[in-house]
Amino acid sequence: MASRRTARTHLSLRNAVSVTMLGLAPAAAEAEERIRVQIGGTMQQWAVVAGQNINTGDGSEFDTAALDQKHNSEIRFLGKTELRNEVAIGFRIELEANTDDQQIGESFLFVEQPTAGLIQIGDTDNVAITMQVAAPDGGISINDGDLLGIEAFVTPEGYEEGNSLIDSTALQLGDDNSGKFSYYTPRFAGVQIGVSYIPRFEDGGSNNDFITRVDSEGPVRNGVAIAVNYAQEFDELEIEAYAGYLFGDTPSAEGSRNIRGAGAGLVVEFADFEIGGSFAWSRGDAPGDTSLNGRSFDIGIAYEFNRYRIGLTYIRGVNEGSRVDPADQRLDQVMLSGTYALEPGVDLVAGIFYYDADGEKDLVAASDGVRSNCGFGFATALEIRF
């Protein structure tokens, strides 16, 4: 699956939530002409070197490749037209360019009017994700980002990457591009507010079923996400801040606690430096005897000059995981990375990283399942955006 970094565009003064965020040109279609489809996307091809210290439940020894090739690419189909009264209507469809269980990532329609705001309907991220502000990086992300997105190292059994706070401060918590209704206000005095209603939590590309519960079993439903984002410039100082909340109604057969999550983030940019971080907290039960009780935070600093960018980022995530295993899951990641912009849309990225991952204990006690893994690595990639 493409990392959330490539699938999501962080909101900023330079990149607000609007049709421009979707990568669509503002030109109106000619009379009686159908919407023209634009094709965009990203291509990432990676080389990864990692020394891994893997521990299993029964002491089995794993051999891993010293050098591996990874990829993370997606294709987007975009379209937009202008109606009367400055109303724009369009769509975005996102496909994973590699074989994946979730081949369709995003598929949604939008309607926007500058003074009324933006409406999105379909499979996409909730507002607490799209409006999030998180720690800066030098080009390789670790907050629900590149390292786990390309599987740069082996993770322990029971990890729910992207669906818990084990590797992210984003409030996804099972809402993986579920079908939803989202509304974003226009930005006023630097402030923008968003709200999403999520009928049921599911993978993107699935079509909602009116039947949500059978004998109290079924998916999390009636989800609501709320977020507020602030972005403002003061001379050479730029500030971005965010706060978000996510709720989901858990079926009684899957646990007694509904899903709740909250998070916040702040990034300050001065001259060519960026520094900031974010944190998140969650509680609740999810299908599959899974607990989403967890917390995470990240912090980072980046410096950009000419064609270069360099950054240092740290993230720590803790999650309860399986409700039948008392051991908590934990993941620490540190990344020092840099970017060289070869041409517009063509970047060379590289970085060194450290990770320390602990997972379930009882569930893998007598098997070759991975209990823990730690080590160092080097990753580099050529990224093309088109």
Secondary structure, DSSP 8 states (H G I E B T S, - for coil): ---HHHH----BTTB-SSTTTTT-------TT----EEEEEEEEEEEEEEEEEEEETT-------SEEEEE--EEEEEEEEE-GGG-EEEEEEEEESS--S--EEEEEEEEEETTTEEEEEEES--HHHHT------SS--TTTTHHHHTT-S---TT--TTTSTTS-SS--TT-SS-EEEEEE---BTTEEEEEEEEEE---TT----S---BTTBS--EEEEEEEEEEEEEETTEEEEEEEEEEEEE--GGG-S--EEEEEEEEEEEETTEEEEEEEEEEE-EETTTEEEEEEEEEEEEEEEETTEEEEEEEEEEEEEEETT----EEEEEEEEEEEEEEETTEEEEEEEEEEEEE--SGGGTTSS-EEEEEEEEEEEEEEEE-
